[in-house]
Structures are given as structure tokens and as C-alpha cells.
Amino acid sequence: MLQSARRRIDLLLGRRTEFAPPQPPPPADAQALRDDLERWLAGTPERYGRTFLHAKPLFVTRPERGLFARLENYGLVERLGPSIYQPRVRLFPLYGRFIATDLLTHGTPDQVFSLMFEQVYLVRNMDVQAGDRVLELCLGSGVNSLFAADAAAAVTGVDINERALAFARFNEALAPAVVPIEQVHGSLYEPLEGERTFDLILVNPPFELVPEDETWFLHSDGGEDGLDVVRRLLATTPGRLAPGGRFEIITWSPGSPDGPLLVDLMREGLPGMRLTVHVLDVQPIDAHLETFKDRPGFDAFRARLSAQQLDEVYFLFVHAAPTATPGVEVVTPEAEVQACRALAGAWL
Ligand SMILES: C[S@@+](CC[C@H](N)C(=O)[O-])C[C@H]1O[C@@H](n2cnc3c(N)ncnc32)[C@H](O)[C@@H]1O
């Protein structure tokens, strides 16, 4: 009762939004819509950013009216008054595409994950080769798969969240890739036929450290050490790789003085593989627990992490490939990290 009253107040005040996913444009209009968005972004980047990155209502000028009527038609904006529109999505420009995700005020667990550094890093560094059959687990908005599908022979994306799949359909319709993405609804490998294997498996899994009993976003709930989903998927990854198949993951991992837990899990889970570990950032673990620090049970949660000597959190991209010389190679790609930060920083 109290919760539903609070929800209604938040909706009225705009602190919370509950918009339906955008509607995919028909092929005949997709290119023109993209061109118009591109022109608007190039002409008035601050108005674009205010609307589609910072989610502020916009007083639309006469020349913008035609574009906004079309954006409204596809559910990307909502008309509040004669010339005032509010965005219903975030819309990230990336290498000629516009990727729609949820507003940060979409407060239910099915919120579709925004773009940030990790998508830029994955898009620029994923090892997609011509002829590859690619699987992306945890598809989200579809951003990584769309770029993979410009180079691969086939791409399949799995997500547990139907809302994410609806956004991925919109994003694909707005800027289709060379091959279409096969979308599958379900958890990790479960919805795929047992014998299906892939040349490249990509994943940017939920990775936040979340106390047990907490209801959190599907896109970020990684369990107490942030690695629950990773453990589950690694258990069956070897059986899903075709001969010579590669596996790539970008995620945060807690670590002890012995190093990041993710690397231990991957060494155990992917025997016979060479792991190339890109260290993208390292932060004190408390910086990642801020959100929950006032919740009941936080101290016990924090103590459980301390008992495992988990004091830091590593931001990692790991490329795993079969080799005659299994082992771990660590790299710190500083110039690439700077380049990705600069690109993603423009969205802040
Ligand atoms: C961190 S987001 C990444 C989304 C997308 N790959 C990207 O890079 O933007 C994680 C995604 O995993 C999905 N997810 C969470 N648990 C899952 C599961 N068990 N199986 C499949 N997808 C899952 C969420 O719905 C969310 O879309």
C-alpha cells in the first residue's frame, strides 16, 4: 500500500518512469530516421545530449518539429505540451548507430542497461572473425551483437529479460547489421539446443556485488561477490565451444592479494585455454558497495567479503583461446583504455 503510493508520487514527480519499449521502425524509414538523428546530433550536440543522454524535457523549435513527431511515433519521446517533449529512452550514438536503452528512472528490475565504457571496449576489442558463429550471452540492448553481426557469419543473442530483447529488436531495426541477430529468450545456455556450439562466445554479465535478499536490477545482480552468473555460465561453456572456439568476457571481479577471482574461475572452468587478461581498472571494494551501505545486513555482508580478503575490484576483459601452451598473460592496455574512456565520457 505504502509502496504503491510512493510509486505513484514518484511517477508524478518524474523520479520514476514506466515507458513501454520503443517500436521498431519499418525498413523503409530506418535509414531516414538515422540520417535525421545524425544531422540533429551534429547540428546541436548539446540539445541532443540534454534530451537523449541526460533525459531532460526539450522545448522543440519549429525546424525540429518534424523529427520529434516521428520520434514520438516510434515511442522514443512523449509529447508533454504543444512543443515540449520528454525522452522515453536514452539513445547512445556509437560508430554510426544509435542504441536505445532505458532511462535511469525506469525503476523496475527489468531496466535495460545503459551504454558505458564496457560496451565501447568490447565493440572495439572483440575478436570476431569472418565465418564465426557468435553467441552473446546477456544480450541486453544488443549493442555488442550488432557490431559483431557486421563481421560474423551468424549471431545469436540470449537474454533472460524480455524488455531487453524488445530494445534489441528496436536497435536492430534502426540500424540492421550485415547478418540478422537470432534472439533467444531464457537463462544463459538453457534455451539453446544441447548440441549447438559456437566459434566465439561473448558476455558482459551482471557484475555488481549485491547482498543476498536484495532485489536488484537483472542487468547488474551478480550476487554477493558479483560472480554468480559467471560461475553458472562457466560450468557449461566448454561444451558450447566449437573446436578452436574462443570465449570473451568483460566484467568487474573482486580480488584478494592473490589477484582477481575471475581469473581463478576461468582457469578452472576453461582448462587448456590461454587467458589474455586486460586489466582496465582496479578500485577499492568499498567504492562498489556504496549503494547498499545503509541497508540492513550490510555489515554482515561486508564482513563476509573481508573474511575472503576481497579488498579490491578489478575491471577486466579476458580473451580465452585454446592453445598448446595454456596459461595466463596479463596486459594493461593504457592507450586503448584512454581511447574508450574518451568515447564513453562524451555520454556523461
Ligand atoms: C550488464 S548487462 C549487459 C547487457 C549487454 N550485453 C550490454 O553490453 O549492454 C547484463 C544483461 O544480462 C541479462 N541477464 C541477467 N541474468 C541473465 C541470465 N541468467 N541469462 C541471460 N541473461 C541474463 C540482463 O537482462 C542484462 O541484459
The ligand as an ORCA input file, in Angstrom:
! r2SCAN-3c Opt
* xyz 0 1
  C      25.470     -5.902    -17.707
  S      24.046     -6.157    -18.717
  C      24.862     -6.239    -20.297
  C      23.938     -6.093    -21.458
  C      24.631     -6.016    -22.822
  N      25.403     -7.197    -23.100
  C      25.478     -4.792    -22.944
  O      26.690     -4.962    -23.051
  O      24.940     -3.716    -22.897
  C      23.660     -7.836    -18.354
  C      22.480     -8.439    -19.107
  O      22.354     -9.798    -18.650
  C      20.995    -10.160    -18.632
  N      20.886    -11.342    -17.753
  C      20.923    -11.397    -16.399
  N      20.858    -12.677    -15.990
  C      20.793    -13.443    -17.109
  C      20.708    -14.834    -17.343
  N      20.686    -15.708    -16.329
  N      20.635    -15.274    -18.618
  C      20.631    -14.398    -19.654
  N      20.707    -13.070    -19.494
  C      20.802    -12.594    -18.238
  C      20.288     -8.905    -18.165
  O      18.928     -8.925    -18.508
  C      21.111     -7.829    -18.895
  O      20.528     -7.542    -20.146
*
